[in-house]
Every structure is written in C-alpha cells, then in structure tokens.
Amino acid sequence: MEYQLKSISKASIPEALDKAELYRYINEPEEAESICRDILALDPEHQLALRLLGLAITDQFIGASSDRYPEALAIFQSLHDPYEQSYYTGLVFERRAKTQLLVGYDARALLPLIEEAMRCFAAAEKIRPPRNDDSILRWNRCVRLLQSRPDFHFENGPEALDAEDSSPSARRAGGTN
C-alpha cells in the first residue's frame, strides 16, 4: 500500500501554526517541521510558516555535517522582510556554532561562525522595528559566549571585529561590544 500526504484546509492554518509553535516549545521540532510543510503546501509564501520551519530545522542541529544549514539559510533568505532575513540568518550561524561547540569542535575554528552571526545581528539592529531589541539580545549573547570561553582565540582581541560589525549602540558608546 502506498501512503500519500493529505492536505489541510486553509481555514485551519492559524491553529496549525499554534500547534507548530507548541511542538517547538516542547522540543518536538520534527512535528513542528511537518506542520509547517503542510501549511507551505497550501501557501508557499506564508511568512510565519517559513520562519517556524527554519527555526524547527535549526532546533534539530546536533553539530554534525548532516545538519541542514544550507536549507535553513535558504528558508530565512526567502523571507520578505530584510530585518527578518538578517536576524534569522544570524540565528543559523549562532546555533551552528553553539551545537558544534557542544560536540567538541575547536572553538577557534568556530569563531568565523560567531562573527558572521554578529554581522547579521548588527545589520538587523540597524533596520529593526521599533521597540524590538531581539538583534541586540542575540548580539550580547554572542559576546558573552566569546567572553566565557577561554578557548576562543582572537588575533587582536575582540576589537578585531570592524567597528561597522559592532552594534550601532556600542559604536555610539565608543566600544565594540
């Protein structure tokens, strides 16, 4: 017997999105991914379903070469909003670095991933919606990660990041954050 996928109704999309978020919260990203794919089968441009799909994929990162980094990046680059493109792309790089750290990769080799995440968060900060400091919160998490790990190596200290790569608020304060 051959099994085929069934379609959900367009009217059920809001409830399906709620379920996808719930499955992410209870650490069942494969279920969230499946629901998002059902929604995207009806509406391939559904922005919330795309965001949740990308996040569900990054939730499945284990620090292995089988992790679907390119797929997550492509999903986030397909978002219409430039802020979301930058912010979620930064999340891919940050989560990739953090999972690879957990499985024992050399921190020095992962520094470019953290720096790329920080570049994305800095770009997102410049165009963020009012009262949305998510990109700053992620930037700060990356800085704290770098500061907390003695095995990260900086050629010239954390200042090696160009001033343009630092948080705009840090540049105003005169630091590189």
RODO-2510 file (C-alpha; in nm, 4 decimals, decimal comma):
residues 177
     n   res          X          Y          Z
     1     m     0,0000     0,0000     0,0000
     2     e     0,1312     0,3406    -0,0953
     3     y     0,0716     0,6200     0,1515
     4     q     0,0105     0,9766     0,0407
     5     l     0,0111     1,3018     0,2275
     6     k    -0,3242     1,4641     0,2939
     7     s    -0,3912     1,8359     0,2644
     8     i    -0,5100     2,0513     0,5485
     9     s    -0,7696     2,3221     0,4934
    10     k    -0,6730     2,6870     0,4562
    11     a    -0,9102     2,7671     0,7413
    12     s    -0,7025     2,5503     0,9761
    13     i    -0,3754     2,7361     0,9151
    14     p    -0,3936     2,9573     1,2289
    15     e    -0,4493     2,6561     1,4542
    16     a    -0,1810     2,4592     1,2726
    17     l     0,0659     2,7435     1,3317
    18     d    -0,0213     2,7396     1,7023
    19     k     0,0473     2,3662     1,7075
    20     a     0,3804     2,4107     1,5286
    21     e     0,4859     2,6674     1,7898
    22     l     0,3739     2,4345     2,0684
    23     y     0,5742     2,1453     1,9264
    24     r     0,8828     2,3681     1,9114
    25     y     0,8282     2,4681     2,2758
    26     i     0,8038     2,1057     2,3892
    27     n     1,1166     2,0123     2,1941
    28     e     0,9499     1,8187     1,9149
    29     p     1,0885     2,0089     1,6157
    30     e     1,0224     1,7294     1,3662
    31     e     0,6492     1,7603     1,4342
    32     a     0,6689     2,1383     1,4009
    33     e     0,8554     2,0975     1,0724
    34     s     0,5910     1,8587     0,9391
    35     i     0,3101     2,1006     1,0238
    36     c     0,4934     2,3903     0,8584
    37     r     0,5418     2,1835     0,5441
    38     d     0,1658     2,1118     0,5406
    39     i     0,0934     2,4843     0,5621
    40     l     0,3514     2,5683     0,2962
    41     a     0,1980     2,3110     0,0631
    42     l    -0,1122     2,5348     0,0629
    43     d     0,0634     2,8705     0,0833
    44     p     0,4326     2,8515    -0,0187
    45     e     0,4951     3,2160     0,0767
    46     h     0,3394     3,2025     0,4243
    47     q     0,5943     3,4048     0,6190
    48     l     0,5211     3,2725     0,9687
    49     a     0,5252     2,9131     0,8453
    50     l     0,8601     2,9775     0,6741
    51     r     1,0058     3,1295     0,9926
    52     l     0,8799     2,8421     1,2051
    53     l     1,0089     2,5880     0,9523
    54     g     1,3557     2,7436     0,9556
    55     l     1,3566     2,7538     1,3342
    56     a     1,2360     2,3933     1,3591
    57     i     1,5243     2,2905     1,1338
    58     t     1,7759     2,4790     1,3488
    59     d     1,6211     2,3168     1,6572
    60     q     1,7365     1,9868     1,5081
    61     f     2,1024     2,0901     1,4737
    62     i     2,3312     1,8450     1,6511
    63     g     2,6675     1,9765     1,5352
    64     a     2,7055     1,7206     1,2563
    65     s     2,7684     1,7538     0,8850
    66     s     2,4168     1,6167     0,8337
    67     d     2,2659     1,9295     0,9897
    68     r     2,0656     2,1167     0,7293
    69     y     2,2409     2,4537     0,7498
    70     p     2,2008     2,5371     0,3797
    71     e     1,8296     2,4594     0,3923
    72     a     1,7732     2,6796     0,6982
    73     l     1,9747     2,9620     0,5381
    74     a     1,7750     2,9378     0,2154
    75     i     1,4455     2,9468     0,4047
    76     f     1,5439     3,2566     0,6007
    77     q     1,6802     3,4281     0,2903
    78     s     1,3409     3,3740     0,1253
    79     l     1,1645     3,5840     0,3903
    80     h     1,0301     3,9090     0,2512
    81     d     1,1324     4,1359     0,5391
    82     p     1,5018     4,2412     0,5298
    83     y     1,5154     4,2615     0,9104
    84     e     1,3917     3,9047     0,9430
    85     q     1,6331     3,7869     0,6739
    86     s     1,9289     3,9298     0,8665
    87     y     1,8106     3,8324     1,2129
    88     y     1,7189     3,4716     1,1336
    89     t     2,0282     3,4211     0,9182
    90     g     2,2304     3,5257     1,2228
    91     l     2,0456     3,2648     1,4267
    92     v     2,1550     2,9917     1,1848
    93     f     2,5216     3,0854     1,2256
    94     e     2,4916     3,1225     1,6025
    95     r     2,3091     2,7924     1,6502
    96     r     2,5502     2,6120     1,4197
    97     a     2,8475     2,7374     1,6210
    98     k     2,6865     2,6550     1,9548
    99     t     2,5931     2,2995     1,8570
   100     q     2,9382     2,2373     1,7154
   101     l     3,0908     2,3660     2,0398
   102     l     2,8749     2,1198     2,2327
   103     v     3,0074     1,8243     2,0360
   104     g     3,3697     1,9279     2,0781
   105     y     3,4703     2,1313     1,7754
   106     d     3,7670     2,3604     1,8325
   107     a     3,6295     2,6983     1,9391
   108     r     3,8936     2,8839     1,7376
   109     a     3,7644     2,7194     1,4208
   110     l     3,4107     2,8309     1,5054
   111     l     3,4945     3,1961     1,5582
   112     p     3,4042     3,2858     1,1957
   113     l     3,0539     3,1473     1,2524
   114     i     3,0058     3,3600     1,5633
   115     e     3,1434     3,6640     1,3831
   116     e     2,9082     3,6057     1,0890
   117     a     2,6156     3,5762     1,3307
   118     m     2,7227     3,9036     1,4897
   119     r     2,7451     4,0747     1,1485
   120     c     2,3895     3,9598     1,0748
   121     f     2,2620     4,0789     1,4132
   122     a     2,4336     4,4166     1,3652
   123     a     2,2707     4,4528     1,0227
   124     a     1,9325     4,3570     1,1689
   125     e     1,9743     4,6073     1,4511
   126     k     2,0103     4,8902     1,2013
   127     i     1,6692     4,8150     1,0485
   128     r     1,4836     4,6653     1,3426
   129     p     1,1229     4,7536     1,4133
   130     p     1,0571     4,9998     1,6955
   131     r     1,0906     4,8502     2,0455
   132     n     1,2397     4,5295     1,9032
   133     d     1,5753     4,4619     2,0646
   134     d     1,5985     4,0942     1,9662
   135     s     1,9046     4,1535     1,7498
   136     i     2,0773     4,3313     2,0381
   137     l     1,9917     4,0472     2,2747
   138     r     2,1420     3,7941     2,0311
   139     w     2,4487     4,0137     1,9750
   140     n     2,5022     4,0295     2,3507
   141     r     2,4650     3,6515     2,3804
   142     c     2,7368     3,6054     2,1204
   143     v     2,9650     3,8466     2,3041
   144     r     2,9040     3,6631     2,6322
   145     l     2,9755     3,3324     2,4626
   146     l     3,3064     3,4673     2,3362
   147     q     3,3922     3,6142     2,6757
   148     s     3,3031     3,2976     2,8673
   149     r     3,5144     3,0602     2,6594
   150     p     3,8897     3,0907     2,7093
   151     d     3,9409     2,8665     2,4071
   152     f     3,8170     3,1320     2,1630
   153     h     4,1222     3,2928     2,0109
   154     f     4,1362     3,6496     1,8916
   155     e     4,4229     3,7657     1,6743
   156     n     4,3958     4,1209     1,8063
   157     g     4,1376     4,0791     2,0813
   158     p     3,7631     4,1139     2,0265
   159     e     3,8350     4,4539     1,8731
   160     a     3,9407     4,2631     1,5589
   161     l     3,5795     4,2915     1,4515
   162     d     3,5464     4,6030     1,2384
   163     a     3,3666     4,8926     1,4010
   164     e     3,0982     4,8516     1,1349
   165     d     3,0383     4,4996     1,2623
   166     s     2,9701     4,6156     1,6143
   167     s     2,6336     4,7049     1,7484
   168     p     2,5354     5,0602     1,6489
   169     s     2,4590     5,1400     2,0116
   170     a     2,8100     5,0197     2,1042
   171     r     2,9622     5,2445     1,8382
   172     r     2,7724     5,5406     1,9829
   173     a     2,9087     5,4495     2,3264
   174     g     3,2600     5,4206     2,1818
   175     g     3,3014     5,0467     2,2376
   176     t     3,2974     4,7443     2,0142
   177     n     3,0692     4,5411     2,2396
***
